[in-house]
């Protein structure tokens, strides 16, 4: 599904209990897909959708 959307960023936030953050910008179409995971008190962004 992600590859079929023209977007700047899609971020799968924090797994099954999280959400998908969709970022759009007319000037920037980076088509970035990231996954946000908690590592202690910090958030790390990993490339691609990670289950």
SVG drawing of the C-alpha trace seen along z (x, -y; Angstrom):
<svg xmlns="http://www.w3.org/2000/svg" viewBox="-3 -23 20 31">
<polyline fill="none" stroke="black" stroke-width="0.4" points="0.0,0.0 2.7,-2.5 4.4,-2.3 1.2,-3.4 0.9,-6.7 2.7,-9.9 3.9,-11.4 6.7,-13.0 6.8,-10.8 4.8,-7.8 5.8,-6.8 4.5,-3.7 4.5,-4.8 5.1,-2.4 3.7,0.9 0.3,2.5 -0.9,0.0 0.3,-3.0 -0.7,-4.8 0.5,-5.8 1.7,-9.4 1.3,-10.7 3.3,-13.8 2.6,-15.7 4.4,-18.7 3.8,-20.1 7.5,-21.0 9.0,-17.8 8.0,-14.3 10.7,-12.2 8.5,-9.1 10.1,-8.1 8.8,-5.2 10.0,-4.9 9.1,-3.0 9.3,-4.8 10.3,-2.5 10.9,-3.3 14.4,-2.5 14.1,-3.4 13.2,-7.0 14.3,-7.8 12.6,-7.3 14.5,-5.7 13.4,-5.9 14.2,-2.8 14.0,-2.7 10.9,-1.0 7.8,0.5 9.1,2.8 6.6,5.2"/>
</svg>
